[in-house]
Amino acid sequence: MALRPPFERDNAPMSPTSKKPSAAGPAQPAADAAPTGPLTDDELEQLQALMESLPTTLEPLDLAMIDGYLCGLLVQPSPVPPERWLAHIPDVEARKPPTRFDLATMTALVQRRYAELDRAIRARQWFDPWVYPVEDDEDATPSDCVLPWVLGFDTAVNLFTVLLDRHEDELLEPLATLYRHFDPDDLEDADELLAEIETLAPPESLSEAAEDLVRSVLLIADVSRPQQAQAAPARPVRGAPRGAMRAGPGAGRGGAPGGHPARRGGPGGGRPAAAKKSGTRGGR
């Protein structure tokens, strides 16, 4: 469900006192019309600065977590109303931000990303996940880099549980591909999931890890949001990548034929518990 950009004016008929358009040509669009489309680099920095401005008494999602959170919302079998999910972005517990916080700008930027992801997931198109190298840590693994994104996804599916309540058993492989980035100790009562994770080799690069995030989301959507005329399964169609993941998905993946993650060998299933890492909770 692509949301209408915030503050978009309804196309209401002109009142009798309204000025009619000039005969010279059509009326020009309003100069202050709300922007649409992907966020620019400046807007990404603006959103990051907004989240960093929140007080330490709150637990806001960072950019990578926001992106994973939105994907966790968009693979739900039915849309989650914005008034329910937006409250968890400034604080995972949905505590209210201070009045000085620019909630309107945060909402506008986040809803534009939501709409962009919704279009991609509906069409089973490639999208560029917001994942970043870990700063000041040369030893960071690809899993370390994508873990905040997966934490955001986990937050969504544990706050809004319809996806796992209905389809958990059908989602073993894509869930394992996502949850392999957690420490196994953070996955409670998930023996079958852990067994499936054991069959997967770790990603060899950030690009490979990012590609696996996208493929997992689209595989989950095939189950929870099936297309009307489903063609034979295929790898995501990649558009011109943009956004936070500058390295781009693709070259030199360590994946097995058919676009599946590289495997060690063996089966499994189970529901992941909320993760408890990076100062936030993956669910309640």
Backbone as CSV, one residue per row, in Angstrom:
resi,resn,N_x,N_y,N_z,CA_x,CA_y,CA_z,C_x,C_y,C_z
1,MET,0.855,-1.195,0.000,0.000,0.000,0.000,0.877,1.226,0.000
2,ALA,0.974,1.900,-1.100,1.789,3.111,-1.172,1.042,4.252,-0.503
3,LEU,1.677,4.840,0.515,1.028,5.923,1.230,1.087,7.206,0.431
4,ARG,0.047,8.022,0.521,0.087,9.338,-0.102,1.116,10.179,0.617
5,PRO,1.964,10.904,-0.101,2.974,11.732,0.573,2.314,12.651,1.590
6,PRO,2.913,12.782,2.794,2.311,13.615,3.827,2.069,15.039,3.337
7,PHE,1.004,15.623,3.825,0.654,17.023,3.583,0.266,17.281,2.133
8,GLU,0.046,16.226,1.308,-0.395,16.443,-0.067,-1.812,16.999,-0.034
9,ARG,-2.034,18.043,-0.786,-3.345,18.674,-0.764,-4.329,17.886,-1.613
10,ASP,-5.570,17.759,-1.125,-6.599,17.124,-1.916,-6.937,17.998,-3.114
11,ASN,-7.306,17.367,-4.207,-7.643,18.104,-5.419,-9.117,18.501,-5.361
12,ALA,-9.432,19.384,-4.426,-10.809,19.797,-4.210,-11.239,20.795,-5.273
13,PRO,-12.549,20.817,-5.638,-13.005,21.789,-6.633,-12.855,23.203,-6.105
14,MET,-12.653,24.152,-7.029,-12.495,25.543,-6.626,-13.830,26.084,-6.136
15,SER,-13.763,26.921,-5.118,-14.971,27.581,-4.633,-15.354,28.682,-5.610
16,PRO,-16.600,29.181,-5.539,-17.019,30.236,-6.474,-16.138,31.468,-6.438
17,THR,-15.478,31.698,-5.294,-14.646,32.899,-5.185,-13.214,32.651,-5.626
18,SER,-12.882,31.383,-5.967,-11.512,31.092,-6.380,-11.244,31.685,-7.749
19,LYS,-9.994,32.069,-7.973,-9.612,32.584,-9.271,-9.520,31.446,-10.271
20,LYS,-10.022,31.679,-11.474,-9.947,30.665,-12.515,-8.572,30.717,-13.167
21,PRO,-8.103,29.558,-13.696,-6.806,29.561,-14.378,-6.839,30.496,-15.575
22,SER,-5.692,31.094,-15.866,-5.580,31.970,-17.019,-5.766,31.181,-18.301
23,ALA,-6.337,31.817,-19.294,-6.523,31.160,-20.586,-5.199,30.931,-21.286
24,ALA,-4.129,31.571,-20.789,-2.828,31.433,-21.435,-2.257,30.033,-21.279
25,GLY,-2.738,29.269,-20.298,-2.191,27.931,-20.118,-2.625,27.360,-18.786
26,PRO,-2.273,26.100,-18.501,-2.677,25.455,-17.250,-1.983,26.082,-16.060
27,ALA,-2.636,25.958,-14.926,-2.051,26.484,-13.689,-0.762,25.747,-13.377
28,GLN,0.218,26.447,-12.835,1.488,25.840,-12.466,1.352,25.152,-11.115
29,PRO,2.100,24.051,-10.887,2.050,23.389,-9.578,2.570,24.306,-8.485
30,ALA,2.053,24.102,-7.301,2.463,24.934,-6.166,3.947,24.759,-5.909
31,ALA,4.597,25.860,-5.584,6.049,25.811,-5.369,6.405,24.988,-4.145
32,ASP,5.466,24.903,-3.162,5.764,24.199,-1.930,5.181,22.792,-1.921
33,ALA,4.904,22.211,-3.103,4.363,20.858,-3.161,5.324,19.890,-2.475
34,ALA,4.773,18.919,-1.737,5.607,17.966,-1.010,6.407,17.125,-1.986
35,PRO,7.714,16.947,-1.750,8.525,16.136,-2.662,8.125,14.669,-2.593
36,THR,8.368,13.969,-3.673,8.111,12.534,-3.721,9.354,11.846,-4.238
37,GLY,9.328,10.526,-4.258,10.460,9.778,-4.785,11.495,9.472,-3.712
38,PRO,12.591,8.807,-4.092,13.622,8.422,-3.128,14.221,9.623,-2.409
39,LEU,14.678,9.399,-1.199,15.326,10.465,-0.445,16.676,10.795,-1.063
40,THR,16.999,12.064,-1.075,18.313,12.502,-1.529,19.332,12.278,-0.414
41,ASP,20.599,12.410,-0.741,21.639,12.279,0.284,21.444,13.307,1.392
42,ASP,21.080,14.527,1.020,20.851,15.558,2.037,19.684,15.188,2.942
43,GLU,18.656,14.594,2.367,17.499,14.200,3.182,17.835,13.017,4.086
44,LEU,18.678,12.103,3.610,19.139,11.017,4.474,19.905,11.576,5.674
45,GLU,20.771,12.545,5.408,21.519,13.165,6.504,20.582,13.913,7.442
46,GLN,19.555,14.543,6.891,18.575,15.249,7.714,17.843,14.258,8.632
47,LEU,17.444,13.112,8.089,16.754,12.113,8.903,17.686,11.558,9.972
48,GLN,18.930,11.298,9.604,19.883,10.802,10.591,20.078,11.813,11.717
49,ALA,20.210,13.093,11.359,20.390,14.126,12.381,19.164,14.212,13.295
50,LEU,17.989,14.058,12.725,16.775,14.072,13.542,16.795,12.947,14.572
51,MET,17.132,11.743,14.127,17.126,10.607,15.056,18.199,10.771,16.130
52,GLU,19.337,11.357,15.745,20.411,11.553,16.722,20.103,12.682,17.696
53,SER,19.136,13.539,17.363,18.788,14.651,18.246,17.882,14.230,19.396
54,LEU,17.343,13.023,19.350,16.431,12.567,20.403,17.193,12.327,21.701
55,PRO,16.556,12.539,22.834,17.255,12.386,24.116,17.635,10.934,24.379
56,THR,18.642,10.759,25.222,19.135,9.415,25.520,18.134,8.606,26.350
57,THR,17.099,9.242,26.867,16.070,8.506,27.609,15.177,7.692,26.679
58,LEU,15.232,7.979,25.369,14.454,7.230,24.394,15.364,6.250,23.652
59,GLU,14.766,5.287,22.962,15.503,4.310,22.166,15.049,4.415,20.711
60,PRO,15.533,5.410,19.974,15.102,5.581,18.583,15.747,4.555,17.664
61,LEU,15.118,4.315,16.533,15.717,3.502,15.487,16.699,4.371,14.696
62,ASP,17.822,3.796,14.302,18.730,4.534,13.422,18.325,4.276,11.967
63,LEU,19.072,4.838,11.011,18.666,4.733,9.615,18.550,3.284,9.153
64,ALA,19.553,2.471,9.453,19.512,1.081,9.007,18.337,0.351,9.647
65,MET,18.100,0.594,10.928,16.984,-0.056,11.605,15.642,0.400,11.034
66,ILE,15.534,1.692,10.713,14.295,2.187,10.101,14.009,1.420,8.814
67,ASP,15.035,1.216,7.999,14.845,0.543,6.716,14.401,-0.906,6.913
68,GLY,15.068,-1.620,7.800,14.648,-2.990,8.087,13.259,-3.048,8.692
69,TYR,12.952,-2.090,9.555,11.625,-2.004,10.185,10.544,-1.828,9.127
70,LEU,10.771,-0.937,8.172,9.783,-0.710,7.116,9.581,-1.973,6.280
71,CYS,10.656,-2.697,5.999,10.507,-3.941,5.247,9.729,-4.979,6.055
72,GLY,9.962,-5.026,7.366,9.185,-5.932,8.206,7.710,-5.590,8.229
73,LEU,7.389,-4.311,8.099,5.989,-3.896,7.989,5.402,-4.280,6.646
74,LEU,6.176,-4.082,5.591,5.660,-4.237,4.229,5.492,-5.693,3.803
75,VAL,6.034,-6.633,4.558,5.776,-8.045,4.249,4.653,-8.618,5.113
76,GLN,4.002,-7.774,5.915,2.842,-8.250,6.662,1.722,-8.602,5.683
77,PRO,0.896,-9.604,6.002,-0.187,-10.000,5.086,-1.199,-8.903,4.807
78,SER,-1.390,-7.984,5.749,-2.284,-6.845,5.540,-1.595,-5.600,6.082
79,PRO,-1.895,-4.430,5.508,-1.187,-3.211,5.910,-1.387,-2.872,7.384
80,VAL,-0.336,-2.392,8.003,-0.405,-1.886,9.384,-0.672,-0.386,9.300
81,PRO,-1.691,0.138,9.981,-1.976,1.571,9.895,-0.779,2.408,10.331
82,PRO,-0.491,3.493,9.609,0.680,4.313,9.945,0.678,4.814,11.384
83,GLU,-0.502,5.145,11.917,-0.539,5.662,13.282,-0.067,4.627,14.297
84,ARG,-0.067,3.355,13.930,0.425,2.316,14.837,1.937,2.148,14.727
85,TRP,2.479,2.173,13.495,3.903,1.857,13.370,4.813,3.066,13.479
86,LEU,4.322,4.254,13.127,5.189,5.438,13.189,5.652,5.739,14.607
87,ALA,4.818,5.428,15.585,5.147,5.764,16.981,6.385,5.039,17.483
88,HIS,6.761,3.923,16.862,7.898,3.141,17.338,9.221,3.567,16.717
89,ILE,9.212,4.566,15.846,10.474,5.004,15.233,11.244,5.967,16.136
90,PRO,10.618,6.996,16.719,11.371,7.831,17.661,11.738,7.084,18.946
91,ASP,10.966,6.052,19.256,11.259,5.245,20.447,10.637,3.868,20.254
92,VAL,11.447,2.824,20.413,10.957,1.474,20.141,9.791,1.105,21.056
93,GLU,9.720,1.748,22.233,8.618,1.506,23.170,7.435,2.431,22.919
94,ALA,7.525,3.253,21.877,6.458,4.191,21.494,6.225,5.280,22.533
95,ARG,7.265,5.612,23.307,7.160,6.775,24.190,7.234,8.042,23.339
96,LYS,6.549,9.060,23.742,6.449,10.280,22.941,7.774,11.045,22.952
97,PRO,8.188,11.551,21.798,9.394,12.391,21.758,9.089,13.764,22.337
98,PRO,10.106,14.541,22.681,9.855,15.888,23.199,9.179,16.764,22.148
99,THR,8.468,17.775,22.611,7.706,18.630,21.697,8.618,19.370,20.717
100,ARG,9.863,19.606,21.073,10.787,20.300,20.173,11.211,19.419,19.001
101,PHE,10.998,18.105,19.081,11.405,17.198,18.015,10.522,17.410,16.788
102,ASP,11.139,17.487,15.617,10.410,17.755,14.374,9.785,16.457,13.862
103,LEU,8.693,16.063,14.493,8.033,14.811,14.158,7.444,14.846,12.744
104,ALA,6.969,16.022,12.316,6.361,16.124,10.986,7.386,15.830,9.892
105,THR,8.596,16.369,10.022,9.622,16.112,9.017,10.047,14.655,9.035
106,MET,10.232,14.076,10.233,10.579,12.661,10.321,9.521,11.806,9.625
107,THR,8.250,12.101,9.901,7.149,11.332,9.316,7.158,11.437,7.798
108,ALA,7.362,12.643,7.274,7.364,12.836,5.824,8.493,12.046,5.168
109,LEU,9.690,12.098,5.746,10.826,11.401,5.153,10.653,9.888,5.235
110,VAL,10.192,9.406,6.384,10.018,7.958,6.557,8.925,7.431,5.636
111,GLN,7.835,8.169,5.497,6.754,7.692,4.635,7.156,7.681,3.164
112,ARG,8.056,8.563,2.765,8.557,8.492,1.391,9.379,7.231,1.170
113,ARG,10.195,6.872,2.144,10.950,5.615,2.017,9.994,4.421,2.037
114,TYR,8.971,4.479,2.877,7.965,3.414,2.924,7.334,3.225,1.550
115,ALA,6.941,4.320,0.930,6.297,4.238,-0.386,7.259,3.690,-1.430
116,GLU,8.522,4.095,-1.376,9.515,3.599,-2.333,9.700,2.089,-2.177
117,LEU,9.835,1.625,-0.925,9.989,0.196,-0.680,8.735,-0.573,-1.075
118,ASP,7.573,0.005,-0.814,6.328,-0.666,-1.158,6.239,-0.904,-2.662
119,ARG,6.619,0.109,-3.440,6.591,-0.064,-4.895,7.530,-1.185,-5.331
120,ALA,8.724,-1.225,-4.752,9.697,-2.250,-5.130,9.209,-3.645,-4.735
121,ILE,8.686,-3.779,-3.532,8.262,-5.100,-3.059,7.043,-5.585,-3.839
122,ARG,6.113,-4.693,-4.128,4.943,-5.084,-4.926,5.363,-5.629,-6.294
123,ALA,6.344,-4.994,-6.906,6.789,-5.377,-8.251,7.893,-6.422,-8.222
124,ARG,8.298,-6.853,-7.017,9.414,-7.782,-6.845,10.657,-7.244,-7.541
125,GLN,10.933,-5.973,-7.288,12.085,-5.290,-7.867,13.184,-5.146,-6.825
126,TRP,14.411,-5.081,-7.329,15.545,-4.817,-6.445,15.382,-3.457,-5.786
127,PHE,15.805,-3.331,-4.524,15.924,-2.028,-3.865,17.242,-2.004,-3.115
128,ASP,17.716,-0.814,-2.874,18.999,-0.636,-2.201,18.767,-0.528,-0.699
129,PRO,19.133,-1.536,0.096,18.911,-1.431,1.538,19.853,-0.418,2.168
130,TRP,19.372,0.227,3.218,20.185,1.200,3.942,21.093,0.441,4.912
131,VAL,22.223,-0.026,4.433,23.210,-0.672,5.295,24.546,0.016,5.084
132,TYR,25.340,0.045,6.129,26.565,0.845,6.140,27.721,0.057,6.735
133,PRO,28.945,0.311,6.287,30.106,-0.243,6.986,30.152,0.290,8.418
134,VAL,30.663,-0.531,9.318,30.800,-0.107,10.711,31.984,0.844,10.807
135,GLU,31.733,2.043,11.304,32.792,3.040,11.393,33.817,2.650,12.458
136,ASP,35.071,2.978,12.185,36.169,2.810,13.146,36.329,1.365,13.609
137,ASP,36.000,0.412,12.738,36.182,-0.994,13.091,36.592,-1.753,11.826
138,GLU,37.893,-1.867,11.628,38.388,-2.535,10.431,38.103,-4.023,10.450
139,ASP,37.818,-4.574,11.631,37.572,-6.012,11.751,36.094,-6.360,11.653
140,ALA,35.240,-5.369,11.402,33.802,-5.638,11.331,33.504,-6.585,10.173
141,THR,32.658,-7.570,10.425,32.259,-8.529,9.397,31.049,-7.999,8.638
142,PRO,30.731,-8.590,7.487,29.481,-8.209,6.815,28.261,-8.344,7.716
143,SER,28.240,-9.358,8.563,27.110,-9.521,9.491,27.017,-8.357,10.465
144,ASP,28.170,-7.870,10.942,28.164,-6.711,11.833,27.537,-5.505,11.135
145,CYS,27.803,-5.364,9.834,27.315,-4.201,9.093,25.808,-4.240,8.870
146,VAL,25.249,-5.419,8.642,23.813,-5.500,8.337,22.971,-5.803,9.572
147,LEU,23.607,-6.065,10.713,22.845,-6.418,11.913,21.822,-5.350,12.312
148,PRO,22.160,-4.034,12.295,21.125,-3.050,12.647,19.889,-3.136,11.741
149,TRP,20.086,-3.386,10.453,18.948,-3.536,9.528,18.076,-4.715,9.961
150,VAL,18.724,-5.845,10.287,17.960,-7.033,10.700,17.265,-6.787,12.039
151,LEU,17.910,-6.035,12.926,17.252,-5.670,14.187,15.972,-4.886,13.925
152,GLY,16.017,-3.979,12.945,14.807,-3.240,12.610,13.714,-4.142,12.069
153,PHE,14.084,-5.076,11.187,13.118,-6.039,10.659,12.507,-6.852,11.798
154,ASP,13.364,-7.324,12.701,12.904,-8.124,13.842,11.958,-7.323,14.732
155,THR,12.247,-6.035,14.913,11.361,-5.183,15.701,9.960,-5.172,15.108
156,ALA,9.873,-5.035,13.784,8.558,-4.970,13.129,7.792,-6.274,13.268
157,VAL,8.453,-7.414,13.015,7.700,-8.674,13.005,7.360,-9.146,14.403
158,ASN,8.017,-8.604,15.429,7.652,-8.939,16.796,6.640,-7.973,17.395
159,LEU,6.614,-6.734,16.904,5.563,-5.805,17.324,4.244,-6.132,16.626
160,PHE,4.325,-6.512,15.369,3.145,-6.806,14.553,3.284,-8.254,14.081
161,THR,2.615,-9.153,14.763,2.954,-10.578,14.694,2.168,-11.383,13.666
162,VAL,1.318,-10.738,12.873,0.466,-11.508,11.958,1.309,-12.332,10.985
163,LEU,2.404,-11.776,10.489,3.237,-12.491,9.526,3.680,-13.838,10.082
164,LEU,4.288,-13.825,11.268,4.807,-15.066,11.828,3.679,-15.956,12.347
165,ASP,2.606,-15.367,12.828,1.479,-16.175,13.299,0.892,-17.012,12.170
166,ARG,0.859,-16.438,10.969,0.228,-17.130,9.837,1.191,-17.971,9.019
167,HIS,2.422,-17.487,8.848,3.269,-18.052,7.802,4.641,-18.527,8.282
168,GLU,4.854,-18.611,9.582,6.200,-18.916,10.071,6.784,-20.169,9.436
169,ASP,6.003,-21.235,9.357,6.533,-22.504,8.862,6.939,-22.442,7.394
170,GLU,6.367,-21.502,6.638,6.675,-21.389,5.210,7.884,-20.495,4.946
171,LEU,8.419,-19.873,5.982,9.436,-18.831,5.790,10.790,-19.217,6.358
172,LEU,11.017,-20.508,6.527,12.239,-20.945,7.198,13.505,-20.424,6.528
173,GLU,13.639,-20.628,5.221,14.892,-20.245,4.553,15.141,-18.747,4.583
174,PRO,14.164,-17.879,4.177,14.471,-16.446,4.227,14.670,-15.921,5.642
175,LEU,13.933,-16.464,6.627,14.158,-16.022,8.003,15.542,-16.432,8.483
176,ALA,15.972,-17.644,8.139,17.309,-18.076,8.535,18.379,-17.209,7.887
177,THR,18.165,-16.832,6.631,19.136,-15.978,5.943,19.269,-14.633,6.642
178,LEU,18.163,-14.105,7.187,18.206,-12.845,7.927,18.778,-13.029,9.326
179,TYR,18.286,-14.038,10.036,18.614,-14.168,11.458,19.972,-14.822,11.708
180,ARG,20.653,-15.268,10.666,22.009,-15.794,10.860,22.971,-14.706,11.320
181,HIS,22.577,-13.434,11.151,23.458,-12.341,11.553,23.418,-12.100,13.061
182,PHE,22.438,-12.684,13.773,22.380,-12.572,15.229,23.349,-13.555,15.881
183,ASP,23.745,-13.229,17.096,24.405,-14.214,17.940,23.384,-15.319,18.239
184,PRO,23.741,-16.574,18.076,22.776,-17.650,18.346,22.149,-17.579,19.731
185,ASP,22.865,-17.026,20.701,22.318,-16.920,22.058,21.143,-15.958,22.129
186,ASP,20.994,-15.091,21.122,19.889,-14.144,21.117,18.625,-14.713,20.472
187,LEU,18.699,-15.938,19.990,17.540,-16.580,19.371,17.014,-17.640,20.339
188,GLU,15.948,-17.312,21.019,15.403,-18.180,22.065,14.331,-19.100,21.486
189,ASP,14.331,-20.361,21.945,13.306,-21.326,21.532,13.203,-21.401,20.013
190,ALA,14.335,-21.485,19.343,14.352,-21.474,17.880,15.275,-22.567,17.357
191,ASP,15.084,-23.784,17.856,15.994,-24.869,17.504,16.000,-25.153,16.009
192,GLU,14.818,-25.182,15.388,14.770,-25.501,13.964,15.382,-24.370,13.129
193,LEU,15.119,-23.137,13.548,15.727,-22.007,12.849,17.245,-22.062,12.961
194,LEU,17.746,-22.352,14.159,19.193,-22.442,14.357,19.792,-23.571,13.522
195,ALA,19.057,-24.679,13.392,19.544,-25.778,12.557,19.650,-25.352,11.098
196,GLU,18.673,-24.577,10.621,18.740,-24.080,9.246,19.880,-23.087,9.084
197,ILE,20.077,-22.221,10.077,21.174,-21.260,10.016,22.520,-21.981,9.912
198,GLU,22.634,-23.122,10.580,23.884,-23.880,10.536,24.227,-24.360,9.132
199,THR,23.220,-24.438,8.250,23.480,-24.888,6.878,23.998,-23.767,5.988
200,LEU,23.965,-22.525,6.469,24.295,-21.368,5.639,25.706,-20.879,5.936
201,ALA,26.470,-20.656,4.891,27.794,-20.058,5.059,27.635,-18.563,5.270
202,PRO,28.491,-17.941,6.075,28.387,-16.491,6.272,28.692,-15.743,4.986
203,PRO,28.095,-14.572,4.792,28.393,-13.793,3.581,29.852,-13.367,3.561
204,GLU,30.404,-13.309,2.363,31.815,-12.969,2.221,32.050,-11.475,2.072
205,SER,31.004,-10.703,1.797,31.165,-9.268,1.585,29.884,-8.556,1.986
206,LEU,29.995,-7.244,2.166,28.808,-6.446,2.469,27.826,-6.485,1.303
207,SER,28.311,-6.476,0.082,27.430,-6.543,-1.079,26.621,-7.835,-1.078
208,GLU,27.273,-8.938,-0.766,26.562,-10.220,-0.713,25.532,-10.220,0.400
209,ALA,25.907,-9.694,1.563,24.973,-9.649,2.684,23.761,-8.782,2.361
210,ALA,24.002,-7.644,1.688,22.898,-6.751,1.317,21.978,-7.411,0.301
211,GLU,22.558,-8.109,-0.667,21.734,-8.801,-1.661,20.868,-9.859,-0.995
212,ASP,21.406,-10.552,-0.002,20.624,-11.563,0.704,19.462,-10.947,1.487
213,LEU,19.647,-9.726,2.009,18.541,-9.048,2.689,17.380,-8.833,1.722
214,VAL,17.703,-8.300,0.553,16.657,-7.993,-0.422,15.962,-9.269,-0.889
215,ARG,16.759,-10.279,-1.228,16.155,-11.518,-1.709,15.249,-12.138,-0.640
216,SER,15.665,-12.090,0.612,14.849,-12.665,1.684,13.523,-11.932,1.819
217,VAL,13.562,-10.595,1.742,12.325,-9.816,1.826,11.378,-10.201,0.695
218,LEU,11.903,-10.337,-0.521,11.036,-10.651,-1.657,10.516,-12.084,-1.588
219,LEU,11.303,-13.005,-1.050,10.811,-14.367,-0.851,9.695,-14.403,0.188
220,ILE,9.847,-13.622,1.254,8.790,-13.544,2.266,7.528,-12.938,1.656
221,ALA,7.699,-11.901,0.842,6.554,-11.274,0.200,5.839,-12.238,-0.743
222,ASP,6.573,-13.152,-1.375,5.929,-14.144,-2.239,4.920,-14.985,-1.462
223,VAL,5.185,-15.176,-0.175,4.272,-15.963,0.668,3.173,-15.091,1.251
224,SER,3.548,-13.934,1.814,2.584,-13.122,2.565,1.818,-12.133,1.702
225,ARG,2.409,-11.729,0.576,1.764,-10.777,-0.342,1.879,-11.312,-1.768
226,PRO,1.264,-12.470,-2.054,1.443,-13.074,-3.376,0.913,-12.177,-4.480
227,GLN,1.620,-12.191,-5.587,1.164,-11.443,-6.748,0.012,-12.187,-7.413
228,GLN,-0.840,-11.457,-8.128,-2.013,-12.060,-8.733,-1.639,-13.119,-9.760
229,ALA,-0.725,-12.785,-10.643,-0.278,-13.742,-11.651,1.188,-14.026,-11.396
230,GLN,1.443,-15.062,-10.586,2.809,-15.348,-10.161,3.559,-16.078,-11.259
231,ALA,4.639,-15.496,-11.726,5.489,-16.158,-12.703,6.429,-17.113,-11.981
232,ALA,7.226,-17.833,-12.751,8.216,-18.724,-12.153,9.166,-17.909,-11.298
233,PRO,9.604,-18.446,-10.121,10.485,-17.687,-9.241,11.729,-17.215,-9.975
234,ALA,12.117,-15.989,-9.678,13.302,-15.424,-10.320,14.031,-14.550,-9.324
235,ARG,15.275,-14.257,-9.635,16.031,-13.338,-8.791,15.433,-11.951,-8.903
236,PRO,15.591,-11.113,-7.858,15.078,-9.747,-7.946,15.634,-9.009,-9.153
237,VAL,14.793,-8.197,-9.776,15.236,-7.366,-10.891,15.911,-6.141,-10.323
238,ARG,17.114,-5.884,-10.717,17.853,-4.758,-10.162,17.674,-3.538,-11.029
239,GLY,17.253,-2.460,-10.405,17.250,-1.188,-11.099,18.580,-0.499,-10.881
240,ALA,18.635,0.786,-11.248,19.853,1.537,-10.998,19.963,1.768,-9.511
241,PRO,20.915,1.115,-8.798,20.952,1.241,-7.353,21.318,2.639,-6.917
242,ARG,20.701,3.067,-5.795,21.030,4.346,-5.199,20.802,4.212,-3.710
243,GLY,21.159,5.240,-2.955,20.838,5.242,-1.545,22.057,4.944,-0.702
244,ALA,21.821,4.381,0.491,22.875,4.286,1.473,23.895,3.203,1.150
245,MET,23.470,2.106,0.507,24.382,0.999,0.263,25.146,1.268,-1.027
246,ARG,26.188,2.073,-0.949,26.863,2.547,-2.141,27.603,1.429,-2.865
247,ALA,28.051,0.411,-2.128,28.852,-0.611,-2.781,28.056,-1.333,-3.853
248,GLY,26.743,-1.391,-3.720,25.910,-2.039,-4.721,25.964,-3.539,-4.581
249,PRO,24.839,-4.199,-4.836,24.790,-5.638,-4.718,25.398,-6.275,-5.935
250,GLY,25.809,-7.449,-5.854,26.082,-8.069,-7.136,27.369,-8.822,-7.231
251,ALA,28.379,-8.158,-7.716,29.544,-8.844,-8.247,30.134,-9.813,-7.253
252,GLY,30.484,-10.965,-7.749,31.251,-11.930,-6.981,30.555,-12.453,-5.756
253,ARG,29.271,-12.752,-5.798,28.588,-13.341,-4.645,29.106,-14.741,-4.393
254,GLY,29.018,-15.122,-3.115,29.390,-16.486,-2.776,28.204,-17.408,-2.778
255,GLY,27.080,-16.982,-3.350,25.858,-17.759,-3.276,25.896,-18.988,-4.155
256,ALA,25.007,-19.924,-3.804,24.869,-21.135,-4.585,24.061,-20.843,-5.827
257,PRO,24.037,-21.746,-6.805,23.250,-21.520,-8.014,21.795,-21.267,-7.678
258,GLY,21.141,-20.428,-8.515,19.736,-20.118,-8.285,19.526,-18.973,-7.338
259,GLY,20.609,-18.314,-6.881,20.462,-17.146,-6.036,20.245,-17.452,-4.579
260,HIS,20.491,-18.672,-4.114,20.334,-19.004,-2.707,21.646,-18.768,-1.980
261,PRO,21.593,-18.501,-0.664,22.834,-18.316,0.074,23.699,-19.572,0.009
262,ALA,25.004,-19.384,0.056,25.901,-20.532,0.088,25.624,-21.350,1.336
263,ARG,25.619,-22.680,1.185,25.229,-23.558,2.283,26.379,-24.434,2.754
264,ARG,26.279,-24.810,4.028,27.194,-25.811,4.568,26.605,-27.208,4.370
265,GLY,25.216,-27.321,4.556,24.519,-28.587,4.335,23.693,-29.050,5.511
266,GLY,22.304,-29.186,5.391,21.385,-29.651,6.450,20.105,-28.834,6.522
267,PRO,18.969,-29.288,7.128,17.663,-28.601,7.174,17.306,-27.935,8.514
268,GLY,15.993,-27.417,8.750,15.522,-26.874,10.043,14.278,-25.965,10.024
269,GLY,13.787,-25.115,11.195,12.664,-24.122,11.293,12.440,-23.633,12.694
270,GLY,11.711,-22.545,12.941,11.424,-22.039,14.275,11.269,-20.557,14.288
271,ARG,10.642,-20.034,15.339,10.382,-18.604,15.394,11.413,-17.900,16.241
272,PRO,12.078,-16.895,15.694,13.083,-16.190,16.483,12.449,-15.371,17.582
273,ALA,13.100,-15.340,18.729,12.651,-14.455,19.793,13.193,-13.063,19.532
274,ALA,12.702,-12.075,20.297,13.202,-10.707,20.142,14.688,-10.677,20.434
275,ALA,15.426,-9.978,19.593,16.869,-9.853,19.790,17.149,-8.781,20.815
276,LYS,18.246,-8.939,21.543,18.609,-7.969,22.576,20.039,-7.534,22.328
277,LYS,20.218,-6.664,21.352,21.548,-6.182,20.992,21.491,-4.703,20.702
278,SER,22.652,-4.092,20.679,22.812,-2.693,20.247,21.891,-1.732,20.986
279,GLY,21.559,-2.022,22.231,20.795,-1.074,23.040,19.349,-0.936,22.658
280,THR,18.793,-1.878,21.909,17.373,-1.805,21.580,16.797,-3.201,21.639
281,ARG,15.497,-3.292,21.681,14.820,-4.575,21.731,14.216,-4.868,20.384
282,GLY,14.325,-6.122,19.959,13.794,-6.520,18.676,12.322,-6.772,18.706
283,GLY,11.660,-6.731,19.829,10.233,-6.974,19.899,9.785,-6.982,21.335
284,ARG,8.490,-7.112,21.555,8.001,-7.115,22.921,7.051,-8.267,23.091
